[in-house]
């Protein structure tokens, strides 16, 4: 890839202490935003200094401390999740981790390199990557090409990778994160502890995933009654003890929606027991089923465990995050992820009454942002979080944030990144989130909908206050 012309004002990365005046803070912004002064400048100056809480994200490890441009593109893109599926099971991972002779033989058989080259080229041609490259070049004080950015990043990784990660966190003032321990890429407690230590003084909190508990139990040759007892015991340990890799969970998460679509709570133990028996009969061949057939085998069992979990969350006033919108194709069924498929969960009817568990549809429902916003508008117990849309929509976040704020009360909007794999997603989400939230709020101030004080209070609620109130975190 050739060098990309820089549309930003040049300048080295500044530490937070060096950003004391507005002109320096605005130096890295696109020109069209700087032309919004003085309203935008005044709001951005206040917002940029605010603490940031990430209500939904995933850990990073040092496995990506040193990378290549192509591998970086794959790891930072949602489309990169699909790479292994374009080859027979296990082949891509073997190719990635093998010596040159084995790679050569695998290339001859499966044409891996040319396919990866074509896919990463397409990724490199996204505006997101071109924009991110310029932003990282400004932060790393290097030329605005992907090759130069990765070279500068790798130099940081060789010197002190966790120091680099910490610099990214400090630059956007991250003070709390809530990370989902259900997606771990095969790592365990030691890697979680290293990550949480590496990002201090940012405070790390954990949320557990229903599916992770199920994975521990689905392969066991036990009765349904024993499965139910073990599931409940494990769940209570996660919620009340130290069952989430040595810590208590501040909430729970479900990945059920992309598997089955509409979720109806299920209390019928007979249906759940029948589904357990279906799982026992098909367990040895389930991995070879297509994704819909596999999900149908356990549909009632998963609805039952979901319902048990949500009941326990309701007892403890713990939030439930639910994967909505987005989707890591080809492993999920994209058409199942409509936010309106969560209505029965949000209602959680019993005895002719809606019982109001705290429900957080994830990923802004993207691309169905309006539906997720309207669900949160209608139901007081349904919240709205901003991840995946933040950062991947980049400049259009301005319009999307306004779309959300048209419908959702400010008190229910939660900042999040859904960071995965690479720490730069934490950083660019925070940078763009603050920038384009400021732009949206400036419009409301210019139009007379909000005063300056109301706008900055709205930003502080979205960026950290709402998260701390919902999860009962220390201020």
N, C-alpha and C positions, 0 to 999 in steps of 0.2 A: 504494500500500500504506500502511495506517495504521501508527502506531507499535506496537511490540510491547512488552508489559510485561516488565521485566527481573527474572529470578529469581535474579540474582547480587547479591552485595553490591556496592554502588557503590564507585567509586574510580578515580583516574587511573592510566594505565599507569606502571609503575615500571621503571626501568632495572635491569639485573641487579645492579648494585652496591647498589641500594636494597632488594633482597630478602633482607636479611641475617637476618631473624627469621621464624619459622614463621608467625605470624599474618598478616604481610604477604603471604607467598607463597601462603597459603591464601585470601586475600581474594577472588580471582576465581573460586573453585571453587563448584560447585553445593552446596547445603546438605546433600544426602544424602551427599556425599563428606566434608564437614567433620565429619559425625557419626561417621565412622570413627576419629577420633582416640582414643588416641594412636598406634596402630600405623600407620595410613595416614599421618598427619602426619609421623611420623619417617621413613618410607620415602620419601614424596614429597619431603620436604626434601632428602634425599640425591640422589634421582633427578633432580629439577628442575635441580640444579646440574651434572649430568654433561654431558660433550661428546656431541654427536650426529653420527653419520655417516649420510648418505642414500645407500644402495647402488644406488638405481634412480630416476632422475628425468630431467627435460628442462629445457632452458634457458628463461629468460624474456627478453623484449626490452622496449624502451621503447615498443613500439606500444600497450601497454595502460596507459601512464602516466596517461592521462586516459580515462575511460570513462563509461558511463551505467549506471543500475541494470539495465536490460534486457540490455545488452551484457555486463555483469559476470556476470549469471546464466547467460547462454549460454556464456561462456568458462570458467566454473568447473565447469559440469555436464557429465558424460559424455553426457547426452542432447543437449547442445548440439552435439556433433559431427555429429548427423544433420540439422541445419537446412538446409544446402545441398541435401541429397538430396530435400527436399520440393518442389523447383522444378527446371525444366530446367537442364541443365549450365551453370554459370557465371552464372546469373541472380541468385542470392542475393548473390554477391560483387560483382556489378555494382551491385545495389541498395544494398549497404552503402557503397560507395565513390563513389556518384554525387551530383551536385548535385540540388536539390529537383525540378527539372522532370523529369529522367529518372526519379527515384524515383516521382514522381506517375504517369508513364506505365506504369512497371513494376507499380505497385500496381493500376492499372486492369486490367491484363492478367492478373496472377497473384495478386492479393489477398494480397500478401506481408505488409503491416503487420498485418492482423487475425490472420493465422496466427501471426506472431511474438508478437503480444500474448497470444494464447491459450497458446502454448507457454511463454513466460516467466512468465505468471501461474501456471501449474502448477508450474514450477520454484520460484517464490517461496513456494509453499505446502508445500514439503518441510520437515521438521523440521531437516534438515541446514542449510538456509539460515537458518531462524529462529535456530538455535543459533549458527551462524557469525556472524550479524549482531550478536548480543549480545557474543560474544567480541571481535569487531573494534571494537565501540563501546567496550568497556573499554580496549582497547589504544590507540585513537585519542582517547579521552576526549571522546566525543560522545554524542548521544542514540542509544538503541538502535533506530533505524529504518534500513532499507536506504538510504533517500535520504540521511539524515544521514551514514551510514558512507561512502557513495560520495563525498559532498561533501568530507568530511574526508580521505579517501584521495586525491582529486583535488588537494586543496590541497598535500598532500605531493608528489604527482607533479609539480606545476608548480614547486614550490620546488626539489626535488632528488630525482628518482625513485630513482636508485641509492642515495642516502642512506637513503630509505625502505626499499628492499629490504634494505639492509645492517642496518637496525634490526630488521627481521623475523628475519633470520638470527641476529643477536646475542641476541635475546630468547630463542630456544630453544637457543642455544649450538651452532649447526651448525659443525663443524670440517672435515668432508670431504663432498664430494658426488661421485657417479659418474653423469655424465649421458650419455644415449644421443643421439648425433648423427645418428641415422637419421630422427628426426622433427624437422624444422627450419622448417616453414611457409615455405619459400622463402628463408630467410636463409642466410648463409654465415659465413666465418671472422671477418669484422669484428664481427658480432653476437655470435659465441661469445666472442671476446676481450673485448668490452665487458662481457658478462655475467660472465665469470670475474674480470675486474678489479673489477667492481662489488661482488662478494660477498666480496672479500678482507677479513680474513685467512683466511676459509674457503678450503680448498684444493680445486681443481676437477680431477677426473680424467675421462677420456672412455672411452666404450665404443662400438664401431662395430657397425653392423647389416649382416647378410648381404645383406638386400634392397637396401640402398643401393648395394652393389657391383654387384649384379645389374642395378639400374636403369641404371647407367652402360653396361652391355654388352648388355642384351637387345635394344636397337634397332639394333645393328650388323649389317651384312650380311657376316658372317665365318664361317669354318668352325667346327665344334665344337672342333677341336683348337686353333684360335687363341683361341676363347672360353675354353677351359680354361686355356691358358697365361696369358692376360691376367688371368683371375680369380685364379689362384694368385699371380701377381706382385703384384697389387693387395693381396691379403690379407696377404702377407708384409710389404709396406711398412707396412700398418696395424698389424701386430703387432710388428714389429721396428724400424720406422723412424718417420717422422713423417707417415704417410699419413692420419691422422685429423685433418684440418684443422690440420696442423702439430705434432701430438703423437702419441705412441704410445698404442694402446689397452691398457687394463688387462684387457680381456676382450672377448668378442663377444656379440652378441645375435641371436636368430632370431625372426621373426614368422610362421613356417611353420605352426604348429599351427592357428590359426584358419582357414587356407586349406584344409588337407587333412585335419585330424583326426589320426588315428593316424600317427605318424612312424616309419617303419622305415628305418634307415640303408641307403643304396644305394651299392654299389661297382661295379656293372655299367656300364661306360662305353658299351656298346652301347645300353642303355636310355636313358641320359642323352643320347647323340647323337641318337637317334630323337626324343626330346622336344625337343631343340634344333631339329631340322628342322621339327617340328610348330609350334614357336613362330615360325620364319621364315615358314612358309606362312600363319599366321594373324595375324601381328603387326599388320597394317593394320586388322583388324576386331576385334581382341581387346578393345579398349576398349568395344566395343558389346555384348560378350557379358555374360550374367549372371555373377555372382560365382563360382558353382560351375564353370560351363563354362570360364571364364577360368583358374581355379586348376588344373583338370584338364589343360589344355594343357601346363603347365610342371611338373606334379607330380613326375615322375621327375627332371627336370633340377634342380629345387629340392632334392629329397632327396639328389641327388648333391653339389651344392655345400654343402649342410648337412653332409654326411658328411666332405667334404674339410676343411671349416672345423673341425669337431669334432676331427678327427685332428690338425690343427695346434695347436688348443688343448691337446690331450692332451700333445703333445710339449713344450709350454712351460709346462704346469701352469697354464693360464689358465681362468678360469670361463667358462661359456656360460650366459647368461640366455636364457630362452625364454618368450615371451608365452603365458600360461596364464590361464584364467578371464577375468573382466572382459569386455572387448571393446567396440570403438567401433562399435556398430551405426549404420548398416546396412552398413558396409564390411567387416565380418568376419562369419563364420558362427558364431554363438554356440554351437551344439550341438557344434562341433568342439573346444571348448576344455577338455574334461575332462582333469584332471591325469593320470589313469591312461593317457591316450594317449601319455604320455611314457615309459612303462616301457621300451620297447625302446631309447630313447635313453639312459636312465639306465644300463641294462645295458651297452650298446655292446659286444655280444658279438663276438668274433673268435677263431678257433682254439679254440673251446670254453672261452672264459674271458671273464668280465666285467672290463672294463678301467678302470672307475672314473674317467671324466672328471668334472670338477666341474660339476654341473648345478644351475641355480637357476630353478625354476618361479616365474614372477612373479605378483604381485597376490594372493598368499595362495591362489591357485587359486579365488578368490571367484567365485561363491558356493559352490563345492565345497571349502570349507576343510578339511573332514575328510579328503577324498581326498588333497589336497596334503600335509597333515600326515602321513598314513599312508605315502605314498610316501617322504617324508623320514625317517620312522621306520624303514622297512624297508631302505633303501639308504644306506649310509654316505657315498656321494659326492653325495647329493641334499640340497640345502639348502632352507630355507624363508624367504621374504621377505614382508614385511607390508604392501606398498603397496596402494593403492586401497581395500582393507578399512580401512586407515588412510589417510585420515580419514573416509571416507564412512559407515562404520558407527557412528561417534561413540560415544554412551554404551554401546552393546552391544559395543564393543571389549573391555570388561572380560571378558565371557563368551567372546568369540572368542579373546582371548589365552590364557585358561585352556584352551580347547579345543586350541589349538596346543601349549601346554606339557604337556598330558596325554600327547602322543605324541612330540613332537620334542625331541631333546636341546637344552638351552640353548645349547650350543656351535655349533649349526647354524641358529639363528634370527637373521635380519638385519632391522634396521629399514630402512624405505624409505617414500617417499611417492608415487612416480610423478608428482611435480609436473609440470604442463603449463600453459602459457599465463600463469597468474597467480602471483605470488610468495606470495600469501596461502596457497596450498596447502602450500608448504614450511613455513610458520609454524604453521598450524592442525594439520598432521600431527604436527609436533614437540610442540606443546602438548598435544594429546589423546593422542598416543602415550605421552608421559611420564606423564600423569595416569592413564590407564586401565591402563597397565602397573603403575604403583604400586599401584593398587587390586587388581589380580589378585595381585600379589606379597604384599600385605598379607593377603589371604585365606590364602595358604600359610603365612605366619608365624603368624597367629592359629590356624590348624589344626595347627601343629606340623610341617608338611612341610619348612619351611625355617627356618633361623635368620635373624635380621636381617642378619648379615654375608653369608650365602648369598644372600639376596634382593637385596641391593644389588650383589653381584658378578654375579648373573644379569642385572640391569638394565644394568650396564656392558658385559657381553658382548653383549647384544642391541643396545644403542644404539650401540656403536662398536667394541668389541674384536674381535668376530667378523669384521666387515667388513675391518678392517685386516690381520688374519691371513690371510683368504681371498685378498685382492687384493695382499698383500705391500706394504702402504702403511706409511710411517713412522708410528710411534706418536705 
